Amino acid sequence: MGAHLTRRNVLLAGLATAALPALAACGDGGIEPPLADNADVRLPDYVPYRDVQPDLLGNKAGVLNGYFHYPKSPVAAAPDGPPAEGPSIDITTLTYSPVPPPVSKNPMWRRLNESIGTTLNYEIVPVSNYPVKFSLTVAGGDLPDAMLVLPTAPRQPAMLNAVFEDLSPYLSGSGVRRYPYLANIPSNSWRPMVIAGGLYGLPMPRANSGSAMFYRADIMKEKDLDPHPTSFREYLQLCKDVSDPKHAKYANGDPKVTLFFILEMLHGANSWRERDGKFTWWMEESDILHQALDAMRQLVKSETVHPDGFTTVGKFKDWFGNGQIAMNYDGLSAWNQYLIQYGATNPKFDVDAMVAPGYDGGKGSHWAGNSNFAMLALKKAPKERIEQLLRAFNLLASPFGTDHYLLRKYGVEGHDFTYKGTDPIPTPIGSTDTALPTAFTTDAPQSIYYPQDTEPVQRQHAFQKRAVEVLVPNPAYGLYSETNVTVGDVLQNNIIEGPLKGYMRGNADWGDVQDAVRDWRRTAGDKMRSEFERYWASLHG
């Protein structure tokens, strides 16, 4: 829940069930490899890249490196020339953005091909269509050389074992050192690649600091409010002070993610809690959930939550940007997005983020997000072909400060960006060309960088330092449960949209919530729990 549940997640989970028939074409794909084999898989060595020094140093706890400026002379990522000369490479992946111009009209894509030494033939699929596309491709048997596999894809152990390459012989342990940019990816991002007794893909690393309760720093300053409450009582008062319901101004918009923030105050489980190999779901922590729902009922009764937030989907960013709400619990990547999208039209726009305080004072907690987005699986192929692919994808993971990172993220100078000092500032067409989804192929570890200004870098780094001090991981991250994949998100969302939101608004009672959790246990929850516990045991000997 650090990467909190959204309508997008539910859509992906629902569509992913369409992939179930796919294994009919996989021969013995119906036979699950023994879970015990997972314990024998050795993760790739972690060898951090050190040729470019950050201005603000990250740490192993999850704080990212921060950079004030792009190096004046970027490091050559491939000093010996294109590393992957040979046959073209077919890649199927997804995008959340409009599909970029084709290679014939995209200088960035052409330069990318030249730098790698071969042609990257991307098949780019809108995210809402991707699960069905994945299902049909696997079922048809005509696989691309590399393909994104979502965590919500069903029957993963059997499918991966049947049709995709186990990369353990190439990347486990010291083997990854042949590919130094892949070796720069932290171990936590590799853990979900261990499945079916092998290492079945390349990670797409993400920050594990999760989400943040963003606030409009300009609005707080204008109202002379302290945006760092030290308890729920102070948070409630802050919400009242910043709200003006008569003029459609509210503290919060989305009641679901506001509930998550309250649960962080109460040290609630980040999706699941694990003790001695036994798992407890967050809604099963009844005392904590009951108190959090009572707190939400206070926020709603005080008219500090936008009344349309209970039924509206997809408007919360806009509400935050135009000032209808002063706070929004969102993924960390939204920080720069807010500044770019709303700061361009409102020079006063300013954003910062708070860490949840303890409910009654003291320290709260902060839910970690997933350290990886998805897996890039490679089609079974001869050793020479797999090594060519790994050399290509290694370059696609070159880190901040290199010439290739600059190319992937900002495109071609003069066409996609211009320099402000040493920092690349996108042109209007730049965001279109650079929508080529290299970040949904593999990528470098994320960094904190905002080319337009250094202050957001300092703020983001300071926030992450505060967050990791009280970071709570999700113990189910990287574990596979078929039940969770097929029905987990949908069942959870049904409870949130039903009795939980009903309780917040005073339309349901605590008994309705308890009944829903009992139904969850009976229909799928206990099975899901058992599958997570078995998988956890397989990785811990």
C-alpha positions in Angstrom: 0.0 0.0 0.0 3.0 2.3 0.0 2.4 2.3 -3.7 -1.3 2.7 -2.8 -4.2 1.0 -4.5 -5.6 3.0 -7.4 -8.3 2.4 -10.0 -5.4 1.7 -12.4 -4.2 -1.2 -10.1 -7.7 -2.7 -9.9 -8.1 -2.4 -13.7 -4.8 -4.2 -14.3 -5.6 -6.9 -11.8 -9.0 -7.5 -13.4 -7.7 -7.7 -16.9 -4.8 -9.9 -15.9 -7.2 -12.8 -15.4 -7.5 -12.9 -19.1 -4.0 -14.4 -19.2 -5.1 -17.7 -17.6 -5.7 -19.6 -20.9 -2.3 -18.6 -22.1 -0.5 -21.5 -20.6 -2.4 -23.9 -22.8 0.2 -23.2 -25.4 3.1 -23.8 -22.9 3.3 -27.6 -23.0 4.2 -28.6 -19.4 3.5 -25.1 -18.2 0.8 -26.4 -15.9 3.4 -28.0 -13.6 4.6 -25.6 -10.9 8.3 -25.7 -10.2 9.0 -26.5 -6.5 8.9 -23.5 -4.3 11.9 -24.8 -2.3 14.1 -24.1 -5.4 13.7 -20.3 -4.8 15.9 -20.6 -1.7 18.8 -21.7 -3.9 18.7 -18.7 -6.2 21.5 -16.2 -5.6 20.7 -12.6 -6.2 23.1 -10.6 -8.4 25.9 -8.8 -6.6 25.2 -5.1 -5.8 28.0 -2.9 -7.1 27.0 0.8 -6.8 28.1 3.1 -9.6 30.5 5.7 -8.3 31.8 7.7 -11.3 29.4 10.6 -10.7 29.3 11.9 -7.1 25.9 13.2 -5.8 25.5 16.5 -4.1 23.2 14.9 -1.6 24.2 11.4 -0.6 21.6 8.6 -0.5 21.8 5.6 1.8 20.9 1.9 1.9 17.8 2.6 3.9 16.1 4.1 0.8 17.1 7.7 0.5 18.0 8.4 -3.2 21.0 10.3 -4.3 20.3 14.0 -5.0 21.9 16.1 -7.8 21.7 19.8 -8.2 23.0 20.0 -11.8 23.8 17.6 -14.6 27.5 17.1 -15.1 29.1 19.6 -17.6 30.9 16.7 -19.2 28.7 13.5 -18.9 30.5 10.3 -18.5 30.6 8.1 -21.6 28.3 5.1 -20.8 29.8 3.0 -23.6 33.4 4.2 -24.1 34.3 1.3 -26.3 31.4 1.9 -28.8 28.0 0.3 -29.3 27.9 -2.8 -27.1 25.1 -4.8 -28.7 25.8 -5.0 -32.4 23.8 -7.7 -34.1 20.2 -8.6 -35.0 17.4 -6.1 -34.1 15.6 -6.5 -30.7 11.9 -6.8 -30.4 10.4 -5.4 -27.2 6.8 -5.3 -26.0 6.0 -3.0 -23.1 3.4 -0.6 -21.9 3.0 3.1 -21.5 1.0 5.5 -19.4 1.7 8.3 -21.9 0.6 8.9 -25.5 2.6 6.7 -27.8 5.7 8.6 -29.1 6.4 9.4 -32.7 7.8 6.4 -34.7 11.5 6.0 -35.1 11.5 7.8 -38.5 10.2 11.0 -36.9 12.0 10.6 -33.5 15.6 11.7 -33.3 15.9 10.4 -29.8 14.9 6.9 -30.8 17.3 6.9 -33.8 20.2 8.1 -31.6 19.3 5.4 -29.1 19.6 2.7 -31.7 22.9 4.0 -32.9 24.3 4.1 -29.3 23.3 0.5 -28.7 24.4 -0.9 -32.1 21.1 -2.4 -33.2 17.5 -1.5 -33.8 15.1 -1.5 -30.9 11.7 -2.4 -32.3 9.3 -1.3 -29.6 5.7 -2.5 -29.6 4.2 0.1 -27.2 0.8 -0.8 -25.7 -1.4 1.5 -23.6 -1.5 0.4 -20.0 -5.2 -0.4 -20.0 -4.8 -2.8 -22.9 -1.6 -4.4 -21.8 -2.8 -7.4 -19.8 -4.9 -8.7 -22.7 -2.1 -8.1 -25.1 0.2 -10.0 -22.9 -2.2 -12.9 -22.6 -2.8 -13.2 -26.4 1.0 -12.9 -27.1 1.9 -15.7 -24.7 -1.0 -17.9 -25.9 0.0 -17.4 -29.5 3.5 -18.5 -28.9 5.1 -15.8 -31.1 7.0 -14.0 -28.4 9.2 -10.9 -28.8 12.8 -11.0 -27.6 11.8 -9.2 -24.4 8.5 -8.5 -22.8 7.2 -6.7 -19.7 5.6 -9.0 -17.1 3.3 -7.3 -14.6 3.2 -8.5 -11.0 -0.5 -9.1 -11.7 0.1 -11.7 -14.4 -1.4 -15.0 -13.4 0.3 -18.4 -13.3 3.7 -16.8 -13.3 5.9 -19.7 -12.0 4.7 -22.1 -14.7 4.6 -19.5 -17.5 8.1 -18.1 -16.8 9.6 -21.6 -16.5 8.0 -22.7 -19.8 8.7 -19.8 -22.2 11.2 -17.3 -20.7 14.9 -17.6 -20.0 16.3 -18.3 -16.5 18.9 -15.6 -16.2 20.6 -17.1 -13.2 23.6 -18.5 -15.2 24.2 -15.0 -16.6 23.5 -12.7 -13.6 23.5 -14.5 -10.3 26.3 -13.5 -7.9 29.4 -12.1 -9.6 28.0 -12.9 -13.0 26.2 -9.6 -13.1 29.6 -7.8 -12.9 29.9 -8.3 -16.7 27.0 -5.8 -16.9 28.0 -3.0 -14.5 24.9 -0.9 -14.9 22.7 -3.9 -14.1 25.0 -4.5 -11.1 24.2 -0.9 -10.0 20.5 -1.9 -9.4 19.9 -2.5 -5.6 19.2 -6.0 -4.4 15.6 -5.2 -3.3 14.7 -4.5 -6.9 16.0 -7.9 -7.9 14.0 -9.9 -5.3 10.7 -10.1 -7.3 12.8 -11.6 -10.2 13.2 -14.8 -8.1 10.4 -17.0 -9.0 10.0 -20.6 -10.3 13.4 -21.5 -8.9 15.2 -19.1 -11.2 16.0 -15.4 -11.9 13.5 -14.7 -14.6 13.9 -11.1 -15.6 15.4 -7.7 -15.3 14.1 -5.2 -12.8 12.6 -1.7 -13.4 13.8 -0.1 -10.2 11.8 2.4 -8.3 12.2 4.4 -5.1 11.1 2.4 -2.0 10.2 5.5 -0.1 6.6 5.0 -1.4 4.1 7.8 -1.3 3.9 11.1 0.5 1.3 13.4 1.9 2.0 16.4 -0.3 0.8 19.8 0.7 0.5 23.1 -1.0 3.3 25.0 0.7 2.2 28.3 -0.8 -1.3 27.9 0.7 0.1 27.0 4.1 2.4 30.0 4.0 -0.5 32.3 2.9 -2.6 31.2 5.8 0.4 31.2 8.2 -0.1 27.5 9.1 2.5 25.0 10.4 2.3 22.1 7.9 4.0 19.6 10.2 1.5 18.4 12.8 2.8 16.3 15.7 -0.4 14.3 16.4 -3.7 13.5 14.8 -5.3 16.2 16.9 -3.0 18.8 15.4 -3.5 17.3 11.9 -7.3 17.6 12.4 -6.9 21.2 13.4 -4.6 21.9 10.4 -7.3 20.4 8.1 -10.0 22.6 9.6 -7.8 25.7 9.3 -7.0 25.1 5.7 -10.5 24.2 4.6 -13.2 26.6 3.5 -16.2 24.5 2.4 -18.3 27.5 1.6 -15.9 28.3 -1.2 -15.3 24.6 -2.1 -11.8 24.5 -0.5 -10.9 21.4 1.4 -7.8 19.8 3.1 -8.1 16.4 1.4 -9.7 14.9 -1.7 -9.4 11.2 -1.7 -10.7 9.6 1.5 -9.1 6.2 0.7 -5.5 7.4 0.7 -6.2 9.8 3.6 -7.2 6.7 5.5 -3.8 5.2 4.7 -2.1 8.3 6.1 -4.0 8.0 9.3 -3.0 4.3 9.5 0.6 5.4 9.2 0.0 7.5 12.3 -1.2 4.4 14.1 1.6 2.2 12.9 -0.7 0.0 10.9 0.5 -2.8 8.7 1.7 -1.9 5.2 -0.7 -4.2 3.4 0.5 -7.2 5.4 2.4 -7.8 8.7 4.7 -10.7 9.2 5.8 -12.3 12.5 7.7 -15.5 12.5 6.5 -16.4 9.0 2.8 -15.8 9.8 1.0 -13.1 7.9 -1.8 -10.7 9.0 -3.7 -8.5 6.6 -4.1 -4.8 7.4 -7.9 -4.9 7.7 -7.5 -7.8 10.2 -5.8 -5.4 12.7 -9.3 -4.4 13.9 -8.4 -2.1 16.8 -6.1 0.0 14.5 -8.6 0.0 11.6 -11.5 1.0 13.9 -9.5 3.9 15.3 -8.4 5.0 11.9 -12.0 4.9 10.6 -13.2 6.9 13.6 -10.6 9.5 12.8 -11.7 9.6 9.2 -15.3 10.1 10.3 -14.1 13.2 12.3 -12.4 14.6 9.2 -15.5 14.1 7.1 -17.8 15.5 9.8 -15.6 18.6 10.0 -16.0 19.1 6.3 -12.3 18.8 5.6 -12.6 16.1 2.9 -14.0 17.0 -0.5 -17.5 15.5 -0.6 -17.0 14.5 -4.2 -13.9 12.6 -3.3 -16.0 9.6 -2.3 -17.2 9.0 -5.9 -14.7 10.9 -8.1 -11.9 9.1 -9.9 -8.8 10.7 -11.5 -9.4 14.4 -10.4 -7.3 14.6 -7.3 -4.1 15.8 -9.0 -6.1 18.6 -10.7 -7.8 19.5 -7.4 -4.4 19.8 -5.8 -3.0 21.8 -8.6 -5.9 24.3 -8.8 -6.1 24.7 -5.0 -9.5 22.9 -4.4 -7.6 20.6 -1.9 -4.4 21.6 0.0 -3.1 18.1 0.6 -2.9 14.9 -1.6 -1.3 11.6 -0.7 0.4 10.5 -3.9 3.5 8.7 -5.2 6.8 10.4 -4.9 7.3 10.7 -8.6 4.4 13.2 -8.5 6.6 15.8 -6.9 8.4 16.9 -10.1 5.2 16.4 -12.1 3.3 18.8 -9.9 6.0 21.5 -10.3 6.2 21.1 -14.1 2.4 20.9 -14.7 1.1 23.5 -12.3 4.1 25.7 -11.6 4.2 26.6 -15.3 0.9 28.4 -15.0 1.0 29.5 -11.4 4.2 31.2 -10.3 3.2 31.0 -6.6 2.6 27.2 -6.8 4.8 25.5 -4.3 4.8 21.9 -2.9 6.3 20.0 0.0 5.5 16.8 1.9 4.9 15.7 5.4 5.7 12.4 7.2 2.8 11.0 9.4 3.2 11.9 13.1 2.3 9.4 15.8 -1.4 9.5 16.4 -1.0 10.6 20.0 2.4 12.2 19.5 5.9 10.9 19.0 6.9 9.2 15.8 4.4 7.8 13.3 5.4 5.4 10.4 5.9 5.6 6.7 4.9 2.8 4.4 7.6 1.7 1.9 6.6 1.4 -1.7 7.8 -1.3 -4.1 11.4 -1.2 -5.1 10.5 -2.5 -8.5 7.7 -1.8 -11.0 7.7 -4.9 -13.1 9.9 -7.6 -14.8 11.4 -7.6 -18.2 11.5 -11.3 -19.2 13.6 -12.6 -22.1 12.4 -15.2 -24.5 14.4 -18.5 -24.4 17.3 -18.2 -26.9 20.8 -19.4 -27.5 23.6 -18.1 -25.2 25.0 -15.6 -27.7 21.6 -14.0 -28.2 20.9 -13.7 -24.5 24.2 -12.0 -24.0 23.6 -9.5 -26.8 20.2 -8.7 -25.2 21.9 -8.2 -21.8 24.5 -5.9 -23.2 21.8 -3.8 -24.8 19.7 -3.7 -21.6 22.7 -3.0 -19.5 23.2 0.3 -21.5 19.5 1.1 -21.0 20.3 1.0 -17.2 23.2 3.5 -17.4 22.9 5.9 -14.5 22.5 9.6 -13.8 25.5 11.6 -15.0 26.2 9.5 -18.1 25.6 10.6 -21.7 23.2 7.7 -22.3 21.0 8.6 -19.3 20.8 12.1 -20.6 19.7 10.7 -24.0 17.1 8.4 -22.6 15.5 11.0 -20.2 15.9 14.2 -22.2 16.5 13.3 -25.8 18.6 15.1 -28.4 20.0 18.6 -27.7 18.4 21.3 -29.8 15.4 19.2 -30.7 14.2 17.7 -27.4 15.9 20.0 -24.9 18.1 23.1 -24.6 20.7 23.8 -21.9 20.2 26.2 -18.9 23.8 26.2 -17.7 24.6 22.4 -17.7 20.9 21.4 -17.1 18.6 20.1 -19.8 15.3 21.9 -20.1 12.8 20.1 -22.3 11.4 21.8 -25.4 7.7 21.4 -26.1 8.4 18.5 -28.4 10.8 16.9 -26.0 8.3 15.3 -23.7 6.7 13.7 -26.8 9.9 12.1 -28.1 11.1 11.0 -24.8 7.9 9.2 -24.0 9.6 6.1 -25.6 9.1 3.7 -22.6 12.7 2.8 -21.8 11.8 3.1 -18.1 9.4 0.2 -18.7 12.2 -1.9 -20.2 14.7 -1.6 -17.5 16.3 1.5 -15.9 18.9 3.0 -13.6 18.1 3.4 -9.9 16.1 6.6 -9.6 17.7 9.9 -8.5 16.4 13.1 -7.1 16.9 15.8 -9.8 14.9 18.8 -11.0 16.8 20.6 -13.8 14.8 23.8 -13.4 15.8 24.5 -9.7 17.8 23.0 -6.8 15.3 23.7 -4.0 13.0 20.8 -4.9 16.0 18.5 -4.8 16.8 19.6 -1.2 13.2 19.3 -0.1 12.8 15.8 -1.6 16.0 14.6 -0.1 15.1 16.0 3.3 11.6 14.3 3.1 13.1 10.9 2.2 15.6 11.2 5.2 12.6 11.7 7.5 10.6 9.0 5.9 13.2 6.2 6.0 13.7 6.7 9.7 10.2 5.2 10.3 9.9 3.1 7.1 7.7 0.1 7.3 8.1 -2.5 4.5 5.4 -4.7 3.0 6.5 -8.2 3.8 4.5 -9.6 0.9 6.5 -7.5 -1.6 8.3 -9.8 -4.0 6.2 -12.8 -2.9 3.8 -14.6 -5.3 0.3 -15.6 -4.5 -2.0 -16.7 -7.3 -5.0 -15.8 -5.3 -3.8 -12.3 -4.7 -3.0 -11.9 -8.4 -6.4 -13.0 -9.6 -8.8 -11.5 -6.9 -6.7 -9.7 -4.2 -7.0 -6.1 -5.4 -10.6 -6.4 -6.5 -11.8 -7.9 -3.2 -9.9 -5.2 -1.2 -11.3 -2.4 -3.3 -14.8 -3.8 -2.8 -14.4 -3.5 0.9 -12.9 0.0 0.7 -15.6 1.3 -1.6 -18.3 -0.4 0.4 -18.2 -0.6 4.2 -15.0 1.4 4.8 -16.2 4.5 2.9 -19.7 3.9 4.3 -18.3 4.0 7.9 -16.4 7.2 7.2 -19.6 8.9 6.0 -21.8 7.5 8.8 -23.7 5.2 6.5 -22.3 1.9 7.8 -21.4 0.6 11.3 -18.4 -1.4 12.6 -20.3 -4.6 12.3 -20.6 -4.1 8.5 -16.8 -3.8 8.3 -16.2 -6.9 10.4 -18.6 -8.9 8.3 -16.8 -7.8 5.1 -13.4 -8.9 6.6 -14.8 -12.3 7.6 -16.2 -12.8 4.1 -12.8 -11.9 2.7 -11.1 -14.5 4.9 -13.6 -17.2 3.8 -13.7 -16.5 0.1 -10.0 -15.8 -0.6 -8.1 -14.2 2.3 -7.0 -17.3 4.2 -5.9 -18.9 0.9 -3.9 -15.8 0.0 -2.3 -15.7 3.4 -1.3 -19.4 3.1 0.3 -18.8 -0.3 2.3 -15.8 0.9 3.5 -17.8 3.9 4.6 -20.7 1.8 6.4 -18.4 -0.6 8.0 -16.5 2.3 9.3 -19.9 3.7 10.7 -20.8 0.3 12.9 -17.8 0.3 14.0 -18.1 3.9 15.0 -21.7 3.9 
